Amino acid sequence: MGLRDDVDKILIPEQELQARVAELGQAINTTYTDADRPLLVCVLKGAFMFLADLTRHLEIRHEVDFMEISSYGAGTVSSGVVRILLDLEQNIERRHVLIVEDIIDSGRTLDYITRNLETRRPASLRVCTLLSKPARREIDVPLDFVGFEIPDEFVMGYGLDFAEEYRNLPFIGVLKEEVYQAATNHTSPRAPSASAGGRRSRG
Amino acid sequence: MKLPDAIERILLDEETIAAQVCELAAQISADYADADDLVLVGVLKGAFIFMADLARHLTVPHRVDFIALSSYNRNTVSTGAVRLIMDTRASITGRHVLVIEDIVDTGYTLEYLLRTFHARQPASLRACALLSKPERHQIEVSVDYLGFEIPDVWVVGYGLDYADRFRTLPYIAALKREVYE
C-alpha cells in the first residue's frame, strides 16, 4: 500500500492504540454518570476516528457534537484564536462537556477553545486527547484524559494527516523525513505544511 | 448484552456491519484504484462512525471532508433543499467525490446534495450509504455503494440517533414504536 511506504516507523501499533482507547473509555465511564449525560465535543477533522472508537466503549449515557475550526493565519498563532467554521449544535449551558481532541501540541488552540466554551457556562468542562506532545507545550492547559504522551516527531494516522493524507492509517506512525521535506521548504519537523491547514498550526 | 429499554430489537449486529463495511471498502478501493484525488465527504453527524470505519479499510489514497446540514422547514421537503451549515473545507472541483451518508430515507436530501455538488464540476460524483429504506423513497436517487436495505422502522446506533440518543451504540437497532410515535 502506497501510503504505508511513506511511514518511517510505527510509533503506536493498532492493538496498543485500541487497548488504550478502551481504557480511556472506561475512565470516562467512571468519571460521569448517566444523569450527567456528558456532551462529547469532537474537534474536526482530526478527532473523528478517535471519537468513533472511544464512544464504542462508553456505557454511560452521552451525546456527541462537533466543532470545526480554522486558523486565521500566522498573526494570531500566539493568542490561539481560531475561526469557528462549525459551532456546536447544542447549547452547553449547564451541560457536562468533554472536549475530544486528537493531539495537543502547543496547547494554544485548546486553551482558546476551552475559554470560548467556558463563557457558555457549562456545568463542567474536561478534555480528552489521544496524543500529547509535552515538549511542544507553550501554554499550560489541563488535560483530564490522555492516551499517549509522544515525542516531538511528525506523526500521522488515526485521524491525523499530513497535507490531508494518511488520516485513515489505523496506527500512529512517523512520517519519513524526505516526504515532509519534499512538501515544504522548511527543515524543522515543526514546520507547518501549507495545505495541512488545520493540524500543524493547531494546538 | 443488555439492550436499552427503548430498543425493540437489533437489526444489524456489530460483526454484520463490520463485514459489510469491509466489503464496501474493497469495492471502492477497486473502483478508485486509478483515481487521483479521491475525497470522501461525510455528512454530519450521522456518518462519522461509518466514515471512520470505511476510511480505515480503503487502500487507495484519499482525503476526508465533512459537511453539516440543517433543514429549512416543512415547506421545502419536496425539493429537498437543505441549508449547508458547514460546506466542504476544500474545493471539490476536478476531484473524485464520494458522498458518505448514514441513511437514505426519502432520498430528497441526498438528491439535493448531489445536484449541489454536481454544479461544482467534480471529476466524478458518487454516493455511498450504509442504510437505505426503499419503502420510504420519494425520489429516484442513485446510491452507488449501499450497505443494507432495511424496513421502514426508526433505527438508531452506529451514528444514527433519536433526539441525539443512542447514536454511538455499536449496532443498528429498531426503536420501540411507542418511543417515537
Interface residues (C-beta under 8 A of the other chain):
Chain A: M1 G2 L3 C42 L44 K45 F48 M49 L51 A52 D53 T55 R56 L58 R61 H62 E63 V64 D65 F66 E68 S70 L85 L86 E89 Q90 E164 E165 R167 N168 P170 G197
Chain B: G42 L44 K45 F48 I49 M51 A52 D53 A55 R56 L58 T59 P61 H62 R63 V64 D65 F66 A68 I85 M86 R89 A90 D164 R165 R167 T168 P170
